[in-house]
Amino acid sequence: MKKSKMILGLSLVAISGLVLIAADHIDAPSVTGNAADITDMYAFQGQDTNNLVFAVNTQGLLSPGATGAATFSENVMIEVNIDNTGDNVEDLVIQAIRKGDKMYFFGPYAPSVKGTSSTIDVSKASGSVAISKYGATATVATENGMKFFAGPRDDPFFFDLGQFQAILGSTATAFNNPGTDTFAETNVLAVVIEVPKSKLGTADAINVWSETKKKQ
């Protein structure tokens, strides 16, 4: 059984019951804007209410001119961690890693290694999808009862950074409605997985977080 060892590069931690939104668009210079930089994670119920959708966005603040050249790295794995026992330790993982012009997915499965390092158990492959190109119709693949997408998307996160800074500087006391979207006309590289709830255990609520891990 072939396994690849991955070491933690950048972590975004967020805990969810059914719906989760978390954001972190600007990190340390060594990771900001590269394939290891997670901007957001979303977890929500699918249109098919028997399914959950996990979306992990990376490489935020891409201008339209820069988006076409942005790529996922073959040396960076995106990992969704799922705790279904309430102890904040991953019981299941869903892993995604690029090879050539495709994104390959593994899981959900119980990992043999937990914490800041991971291995990929290739026997747990669940599907793959061609990485969508900027400006082209999105490609979605369906395999093993799951759906997969990988590629550029408009950044869905709304935040008025200017007003936030004004509040911090005591020149404003509240956000405007609707305010100014600082991330308008910027893009991200997204990985999206839709998975039947039956593959995630029987807990009424789960904790979810995502990481990027670099190959060593």
C-alpha positions as CSV (number, residue, x, y, z in Angstrom):
1,M,0.0,0.0,0.0
2,K,1.6,3.2,-1.2
3,K,1.5,6.2,1.2
4,S,2.8,9.7,0.8
5,K,3.9,11.6,3.9
6,M,2.6,15.1,4.2
7,I,3.7,17.7,6.8
8,L,1.6,20.6,8.0
9,G,2.0,23.8,6.0
10,L,-0.8,26.1,7.1
11,S,-3.9,25.4,9.2
12,L,-7.3,27.1,9.4
13,V,-9.3,25.7,12.3
14,A,-13.0,26.2,12.5
15,I,-15.7,24.2,14.3
16,S,-19.1,23.5,12.9
17,G,-22.4,21.9,13.6
18,L,-24.3,22.1,10.3
19,V,-23.2,25.4,8.7
20,L,-19.7,26.9,8.9
21,I,-18.1,30.0,7.5
22,A,-14.5,31.1,8.4
23,A,-12.1,33.4,6.7
24,D,-8.4,34.3,6.9
25,H,-7.3,36.1,3.7
26,I,-3.9,37.5,4.7
27,D,-1.3,35.4,6.4
28,A,2.5,35.5,7.0
29,P,4.5,36.4,3.9
30,S,5.8,32.9,3.5
31,V,2.3,31.5,2.8
32,T,0.2,34.5,1.6
33,G,-1.1,33.9,-1.9
34,N,0.6,30.6,-2.5
35,A,-0.9,27.1,-2.8
36,A,-0.8,26.5,0.9
37,D,-2.7,29.7,1.8
38,I,-6.3,28.9,3.0
39,T,-8.7,31.8,2.8
40,D,-12.0,30.3,3.7
41,M,-13.7,27.0,4.6
42,Y,-17.4,26.4,4.2
43,A,-19.5,23.5,5.3
44,F,-23.2,23.3,4.5
45,Q,-26.1,21.0,3.6
46,G,-26.4,20.2,-0.1
47,Q,-29.4,20.7,-2.3
48,D,-29.8,17.0,-1.6
49,T,-30.4,17.2,2.1
50,N,-28.8,13.7,2.5
51,N,-25.5,15.3,1.6
52,L,-23.0,17.7,3.1
53,V,-20.8,20.0,1.0
54,F,-17.2,21.0,2.1
55,A,-15.5,23.9,0.2
56,V,-11.9,25.0,0.9
57,N,-10.7,28.2,-0.8
58,T,-7.0,29.0,-1.3
59,Q,-4.8,31.7,-2.8
60,G,-7.1,34.6,-2.1
61,L,-7.0,38.1,-3.5
62,L,-6.3,36.9,-7.1
63,S,-7.0,39.6,-9.6
64,P,-8.8,38.6,-12.8
65,G,-5.5,39.1,-14.7
66,A,-3.6,36.8,-12.3
67,T,-6.3,34.1,-11.9
68,G,-5.5,32.3,-15.2
69,A,-1.9,31.6,-14.2
70,A,-2.8,30.5,-10.6
71,T,-2.4,26.8,-10.0
72,F,-2.7,24.1,-7.3
73,S,0.6,22.6,-6.3
74,E,1.4,18.9,-6.7
75,N,3.3,19.2,-3.5
76,V,0.5,20.6,-1.4
77,M,-2.4,18.5,-0.1
78,I,-5.7,20.0,1.0
79,E,-7.2,18.1,3.9
80,V,-10.7,18.4,5.4
81,N,-10.7,17.0,9.0
82,I,-13.9,15.7,10.5
83,D,-14.4,15.0,14.2
84,N,-17.6,13.1,14.8
85,T,-17.0,12.2,18.5
86,G,-16.6,15.7,20.0
87,D,-13.0,15.4,21.1
88,N,-11.6,17.8,18.5
89,V,-9.4,15.1,17.0
90,E,-10.0,14.0,13.4
91,D,-11.9,10.8,13.1
92,L,-12.2,11.1,9.3
93,V,-10.3,12.9,6.6
94,I,-11.0,13.9,3.0
95,Q,-7.8,14.6,1.1
96,A,-7.3,16.4,-2.3
97,I,-4.0,16.6,-4.2
98,R,-3.2,17.7,-7.8
99,K,-1.5,15.5,-10.3
100,G,-1.2,16.9,-13.8
101,D,-4.4,18.6,-14.9
102,K,-6.6,16.7,-12.4
103,M,-7.4,16.9,-8.7
104,Y,-7.5,13.5,-6.9
105,F,-9.6,12.8,-3.8
106,F,-9.3,10.3,-1.0
107,G,-11.8,9.5,1.7
108,P,-13.6,10.1,3.9
109,Y,-11.7,7.5,5.8
110,A,-10.1,7.1,9.3
111,P,-6.5,8.2,9.1
112,S,-3.6,6.1,10.4
113,V,-1.7,9.3,11.3
114,K,-3.3,12.3,13.0
115,G,-2.3,15.8,13.9
116,T,0.3,17.9,12.1
117,S,1.5,15.2,9.7
118,S,-0.6,13.0,7.4
119,T,-0.3,10.1,5.0
120,I,-2.4,9.5,1.9
121,D,-3.8,6.0,1.7
122,V,-4.2,5.5,-2.0
123,S,-6.5,2.5,-1.5
124,K,-9.1,5.0,-0.2
125,A,-9.4,6.9,-3.5
126,S,-12.9,8.3,-4.0
127,G,-12.7,10.1,-7.3
128,S,-11.0,12.7,-9.4
129,V,-12.0,15.8,-11.5
130,A,-10.3,17.8,-14.3
131,I,-9.2,21.1,-12.8
132,S,-11.5,23.8,-14.3
133,K,-9.8,26.6,-16.2
134,Y,-10.5,30.3,-15.6
135,G,-13.3,31.6,-17.8
136,A,-14.4,28.1,-18.8
137,T,-17.5,26.2,-17.8
138,A,-17.0,24.5,-14.4
139,T,-16.3,20.8,-14.5
140,V,-18.0,18.7,-11.9
141,A,-17.3,14.9,-11.5
142,T,-19.5,12.4,-9.8
143,E,-18.0,9.1,-8.5
144,N,-18.9,6.8,-5.6
145,G,-21.9,8.8,-4.6
146,M,-19.8,12.0,-4.2
147,K,-19.3,15.1,-6.3
148,F,-16.0,17.0,-6.9
149,F,-14.8,20.3,-8.2
150,A,-11.5,22.1,-8.3
151,G,-10.6,25.4,-9.9
152,P,-11.0,29.2,-9.8
153,R,-14.1,30.8,-8.4
154,D,-15.1,34.3,-7.5
155,D,-14.3,34.9,-3.8
156,P,-17.7,34.5,-2.0
157,F,-16.5,36.1,1.2
158,F,-18.0,39.6,1.9
159,F,-16.0,41.9,4.2
160,D,-15.7,45.7,4.5
161,L,-12.1,46.0,5.4
162,G,-12.1,49.8,5.2
163,Q,-15.0,50.2,7.7
164,F,-13.4,47.6,10.0
165,Q,-10.2,49.6,10.1
166,A,-12.2,52.8,10.7
167,I,-13.9,51.0,13.7
168,L,-10.5,50.0,15.0
169,G,-9.3,53.5,14.6
170,S,-12.3,54.9,16.5
171,T,-13.5,57.0,13.4
172,A,-16.6,54.8,13.0
173,T,-18.7,52.9,15.5
174,A,-20.5,50.3,13.3
175,F,-20.5,48.6,9.9
176,N,-22.6,50.0,7.1
177,N,-25.5,48.1,5.5
178,P,-24.5,46.7,3.1
179,G,-21.1,48.2,3.1
180,T,-18.3,47.9,0.6
181,D,-17.1,44.4,-0.4
182,T,-13.3,44.5,-0.2
183,F,-13.0,41.2,-2.0
184,A,-15.2,42.2,-5.0
185,E,-13.6,41.2,-8.3
186,T,-11.1,39.0,-6.7
187,N,-10.9,35.2,-7.0
188,V,-9.7,32.1,-5.2
189,L,-8.8,28.5,-6.2
190,A,-11.4,26.3,-4.7
191,V,-11.8,22.6,-3.9
192,V,-15.4,21.4,-3.3
193,I,-16.6,18.0,-2.2
194,E,-20.2,16.9,-1.7
195,V,-20.5,13.7,0.3
196,P,-23.4,11.7,1.7
197,K,-23.9,12.2,5.4
198,S,-23.9,8.4,5.7
199,K,-20.2,8.4,5.0
200,L,-19.5,10.8,8.0
201,G,-20.8,8.7,10.9
202,T,-24.0,8.9,12.9
203,A,-23.3,12.0,15.1
204,D,-25.9,14.8,15.2
205,A,-23.1,17.4,15.0
206,I,-19.6,17.3,13.7
207,N,-16.5,19.5,14.1
208,V,-14.7,20.4,10.8
209,W,-11.4,22.1,10.0
210,S,-9.1,22.2,7.0
211,E,-5.4,22.2,6.5
212,T,-2.9,22.4,3.7
213,K,0.1,20.1,4.1
214,K,3.3,20.1,2.1
215,K,5.0,17.0,0.8
216,Q,8.3,16.2,2.6
